Amino acid sequence: MRGGLTWLTALVVLFLVGCTSRIHVPYTPAAEAAPVSRERLPPVYPYRPEAVPVKNQTLTREETDLYRVRRLRIPSAGENGQQDDLIHALYYQSKLPGKKPLVIVLPIWGSYTYPSEKITAGVRDRSDGGTNVLRVLGENYVLEWETLGEAPTEAAFVEMLGRMLDRERIIVIDMSRIVDWAETQPDVDASRIGLVGFSHSALTAALVAVNEPRMRAIVLVMGTGRPHLLMATCPGRAARLKEKIQSRFGWSDQQYLNTMEALFAPYDPARYPGRADPRRVLFIDAHDDDCMPQEGRDALWEAFGRPERISVGYTHKRAFLAMTPLGFNWLRHRIYDFLDETLDAPTPQAPNFQSAGN
């Protein structure tokens, strides 16, 4: 029994050390060459602003003294992979008077809800009604892994994956449509909108950062650039898909990687340097990430102007323990503090950045 407790104690200590050890690189402004106003750059994914119809249902049982809770259903700009091609969201609307910031929390589509639930609750509770929170729900995967794995021909696989990847573009546009909607809300200060994404949705949030200049603060948690690399190296669903496709079509590792690179290129935020304001970005990654490759993470950080970076000393999934009591919740609190600092700071002058490169 004593030996078992010793091993258990060692395991707990290992978890705690990994979750709490970190490398912190603060943002240091650097001189930019050939400056151009970010707001004048054309969007990577153009869209036409229009009135956004929103259906909402008040969830009276979840109402608190400070918040009304509304279930929102917003038509997507296209095929987004979710039920009825709708944006499903929970809106925690402050009952306090006046305009307040809005924090949008993205899901890990088709996967764990813990990160988005905890950050939503934390932002809401810490603000004491001072911040509106919109939590996007994501029941379905954006990439239909099982369907892709059953592609009968190479052409069918490329077509299906290309169509599913275009959902990323649609979701990015949907975030702009949510901002359009927010600008019409009397209780929202549309100049103070924040966005938080985790893992897959950190990649999406990074694409939003290069496409939507109205986001005042963006938090990227365990995301990456160069997403084609993770398709070739990430364990789990990506690894199983790679094994099936290579076995069926006889592709080498390089053939598979080349196909992924060509298909994922338009959805790689690291391809658009100079479009994200590094003062408004918090970049959190896992130092020993076994899913998001180092090359992709570094490329995204560089493309975004080297914003504040916190690297957790663990692998991809285990790094999320830093958001739990086991990791003393320190990661959650750093996210809250960054949102407070960035959304409550005076509106910065429109910065100048280098032209985006493709």
NUKOLMAR-31927 format. One line per 2 residues: number of its first residue (from 0); their letters; for each residue x negated, y, z of C-alpha. Coordinates in steps of 0.02 Angstrom, whole numbers, plus 50000, padded with zeros to 5 digits. Each point is the difference from the previous one (the first is absolute). Layout:
residues N
NUM = A = X,Y,Z  ...
end
This chain:
residues 358
0 = MR = 50000,50000,50000  49860,50118,50045
2 = GG = 49916,49965,49832  50163,50039,49910
4 = LT = 50018,50165,50092  49820,50043,49959
6 = WL = 50030,49974,49815  50163,50097,50009
8 = TA = 49913,50143,50090  49862,50001,49868
10 = LV = 50130,50005,49861  50092,50145,50080
12 = VL = 49837,50094,50024  49955,49967,49818
14 = FL = 50168,50071,49945  49981,50152,50110
16 = VG = 49824,50037,49941  50050,49982,49818
18 = CT = 50156,50106,50017  49920,50140,50096
20 = SR = 49828,50009,49919  50001,50121,49855
22 = IH = 49896,50112,49890  50064,50179,49992
24 = VP = 49948,50115,49857  50078,50174,50018
26 = YT = 50044,50102,49847  49860,50119,49952
28 = PA = 50045,50129,49867  49888,49998,49848
30 = AE = 49979,50124,49859  50101,49956,49845
32 = AA = 49941,50035,49824  50111,50064,49861
34 = PV = 50147,50031,50117  50178,49992,49937
36 = SR = 50160,50022,50099  50071,49831,50048
38 = ER = 50177,50066,49985  49969,50041,49817
40 = LP = 49948,49824,49951  50132,49903,49904
42 = PV = 50071,49853,50099  49928,49828,49968
44 = YP = 50178,49932,49994  50111,50138,49928
46 = YR = 50182,50010,50049  50142,50122,49979
48 = PE = 50063,50074,50164  50187,49984,50019
50 = AV = 50134,49995,50132  49981,49839,50099
52 = PV = 50164,49916,50048  49989,49924,50173
54 = KN = 50124,49882,50080  49986,49997,50188
56 = QT = 50080,49905,50140  49988,50063,50179
58 = LT = 49945,49864,50121  50086,50064,50155
60 = RE = 49943,49857,50111  49818,50046,49971
62 = ET = 50026,50186,50035  49903,50078,50144
64 = DL = 50008,50164,50091  49874,50073,49878
66 = YR = 50031,49906,49837  50138,49951,49881
68 = VR = 49959,49843,49901  50056,49987,49820
70 = RL = 49982,49857,49877  49955,50077,49832
72 = RI = 50021,49923,49828  49917,50101,49863
74 = PS = 49997,49950,49816  49823,49960,49945
76 = AG = 49924,50083,49847  49997,49827,49919
78 = EN = 49968,49818,50040  49920,50001,50173
80 = GQ = 50017,49815,50043  50120,50031,50143
82 = QD = 50185,49955,50016  50105,50088,49868
84 = DL = 49847,50107,49955  50035,50113,50149
86 = IH = 49887,50084,50125  50063,49933,50167
88 = AL = 49949,50104,50151  50041,50042,50179
90 = YY = 50002,50186,50036  49973,50057,50178
92 = QS = 50071,50176,49994  49963,50115,50145
94 = KL = 50147,50080,50088  49896,50151,50050
96 = PG = 50032,50163,49906  49882,50069,49869
98 = KK = 49889,49929,49865  49880,49863,50051
100 = PL = 49864,49896,49917  50044,49837,49913
102 = VI = 49892,49844,50011  50032,49865,49870
104 = VL = 49944,49825,50051  49977,49870,49863
106 = PI = 50025,49812,50023  49886,49855,49959
108 = WG = 50121,49938,49869  50063,49825,50029
110 = SY = 49887,49976,50150  49971,50057,50179
112 = TY = 50111,50137,50071  49903,50028,50161
114 = PS = 49886,50142,49938  50140,50104,49924
116 = EK = 50118,49969,50146  49871,50048,50131
118 = IT = 49940,50157,49912  50178,50055,49968
120 = AG = 50046,49977,50183  49841,50083,50060
122 = VR = 50017,50155,49892  50182,50017,50050
124 = DR = 49973,49975,50186  49844,50107,50017
126 = SD = 50079,50148,49913  50150,50009,50118
128 = GG = 50111,50044,49854  49871,50114,49920
130 = TN = 49975,49892,49845  50117,49916,49878
132 = VL = 49946,49825,49947  50050,49903,49844
134 = RV = 49952,49817,50002  50008,49921,49827
136 = LG = 50055,49818,50007  49923,49870,49886
138 = EN = 50078,49828,50011  49933,49937,49833
140 = YV = 49824,49982,49934  49957,50122,49862
142 = LE = 49905,49861,49912  50103,49841,49989
144 = WE = 49860,49880,50039  50094,49837,49971
146 = TL = 50071,50059,49834  49829,50056,49940
148 = GE = 49927,49832,50050  50124,49910,49888
150 = AP = 49962,50102,49842  50002,49873,49857
152 = TE = 49880,50090,49883  49860,50128,50011
154 = AA = 50107,50128,49908  50146,49971,50120
156 = FV = 49886,50023,50150  49927,50163,49935
158 = EM = 50173,50066,49957  50076,49955,50168
160 = LG = 49856,50069,50101  49998,50160,49897
162 = RM = 50186,50025,50028  49985,49968,50187
164 = LD = 49851,50116,50016  50101,50139,49921
166 = RE = 50105,49994,50158  49853,50086,50086
168 = RI = 50022,50148,49884  50186,50001,50036
170 = IV = 49973,49996,50188  49877,50145,49989
172 = ID = 50129,50100,49904  50130,49949,50129
174 = MS = 49894,50083,50134  50007,50163,49900
176 = RI = 50188,49979,49987  50009,49981,50189
178 = VD = 49903,50164,50016  50125,50079,49879
180 = WA = 50139,49940,50114  49909,50060,50156
182 = ET = 49986,50174,49927  50190,50011,49999
184 = QP = 50020,49949,50183  50031,50144,50120
186 = DV = 49910,49912,50143  49840,49957,49903
188 = DA = 49849,50113,49980  49949,49937,49827
190 = SR = 49829,50083,50017  49959,49876,50139
192 = IG = 50028,49824,49932  49888,49855,50049
194 = LV = 49983,49825,49927  49933,49841,50081
196 = GF = 49961,49838,49908  49930,49831,50053
198 = SH = 49906,49871,49896  50097,49990,49835
200 = SA = 50094,50159,50041  49835,50088,50041
202 = LT = 49955,49971,49818  50169,50073,49952
204 = AA = 49977,50147,50118  49831,50034,49920
206 = LV = 50086,50007,49830  50126,50121,50075
208 = AV = 49854,50106,50062  49932,50021,49823
210 = NE = 50172,50031,49925  50097,50105,50127
212 = PR = 49917,50159,50065  50145,50038,50118
214 = MR = 49946,49868,50125  49919,50094,50144
216 = AI = 49924,49848,50089  49964,49824,49939
218 = VL = 49942,49853,50105  49926,49848,49911
220 = VM = 49986,49845,50111  49903,49849,49933
222 = GT = 50021,50048,49817  49880,50004,49853
224 = GR = 49958,50059,49827  49953,49884,49857
226 = PH = 50152,49888,50036  49950,49875,49865
228 = LL = 49858,49945,50113  50116,49948,50141
230 = MA = 50101,49895,49876  49842,49900,49970
232 = TC = 49937,49986,50180  50143,50022,50125
234 = PG = 50054,49838,50088  50182,49948,50013
236 = RA = 50124,50040,49862  49871,50080,49885
238 = AR = 49884,49851,50015  50140,49876,49965
240 = LK = 50053,50098,49847  49821,50006,49935
242 = EK = 49981,49812,50023  50163,49963,49907
244 = IQ = 49964,50116,49854  49820,49945,49977
246 = SR = 50048,49817,50007  50143,50020,49876
248 = FG = 49912,50110,49872  49821,49944,50025
250 = WS = 49941,50175,50041  49829,50029,50076
252 = DQ = 49978,50114,50150  49941,50138,49883
254 = QY = 50149,49979,49882  50119,50012,50145
256 = LN = 49912,50154,50071  49997,50085,49830
258 = TM = 50187,49971,49977  50037,50069,50173
260 = EA = 49890,50152,49971  50088,50045,49837
262 = LF = 50174,49982,50076  49963,50087,50165
264 = AP = 49900,50146,49929  50147,50124,49991
266 = YD = 50041,49961,50183  49827,50027,50072
268 = PA = 49996,50161,50103  49810,49999,49995
270 = RY = 50010,50040,49814  50064,50174,50040
272 = PG = 49865,50092,50098  50031,50178,50056
274 = RA = 50188,49985,50016  50013,49966,50187
276 = DP = 49965,50134,50129  49879,49914,50121
278 = RR = 50054,50116,50141  50172,49922,49993
280 = VL = 49947,49816,49994  49960,49878,50141
282 = FI = 49912,49847,49929  50003,49844,50109
284 = DA = 49925,49836,49943  49933,49836,50069
286 = HD = 49811,49989,49998  50004,49812,49970
288 = DD = 50156,49999,49891  50019,49831,49914
290 = CM = 50139,50061,49884  49961,50180,49952
292 = PQ = 49823,49994,49925  49867,50119,50063
294 = EG = 49970,50065,49823  50183,50050,49981
296 = RD = 50011,50081,50172  49842,50100,49972
298 = AL = 50055,50053,49826  50165,50067,50067
300 = WE = 49916,50092,50144  49878,50082,49879
302 = AF = 50136,50046,49875  50100,50083,50139
304 = GR = 49854,50111,50049  49941,49900,50151
306 = PE = 50142,50039,50120  49993,49951,50184
308 = RI = 49967,49813,50003  50021,49876,50141
310 = SV = 49936,49823,49966  50064,49868,50122
312 = GY = 49879,49858,50039  50110,49859,49940
314 = TH = 50079,49909,49852  50155,50061,49910
316 = KR = 50142,49925,50101  49910,50001,50166
318 = AF = 49959,50185,49982  50186,50035,50025
320 = LA = 49977,49939,50179  49931,50174,50032
322 = MT = 50181,50058,49986  50054,49883,50140
324 = PL = 49975,49996,50189  49863,49871,49971
326 = GF = 49902,50139,49915  50059,50130,50125
328 = NW = 50110,50080,49865  49859,50121,49960
330 = LR = 50029,49991,49811  50181,50048,50018
332 = HR = 49953,50148,50107  49869,50059,49876
334 = IY = 50133,49997,49864  50120,50100,50110
336 = DF = 49865,50126,50043  49951,50022,49818
338 = LD = 50180,50030,49949  50022,50126,50140
340 = ET = 49838,50090,49956  50034,50006,49813
342 = LD = 50187,50034,49997  49994,50130,50138
344 = AP = 49848,50093,49935  50023,50163,49904
346 = TP = 50038,49970,49817  49830,49990,49914
348 = QA = 49958,50105,49849  50019,49907,49836
350 = PN = 49832,49910,49986  49898,49981,49842
352 = FQ = 49943,49829,49941  49909,49924,49854
354 = SA = 50102,49949,49850  50067,49824,50009
356 = GN = 49900,49872,49905  50067,49842,49921
end
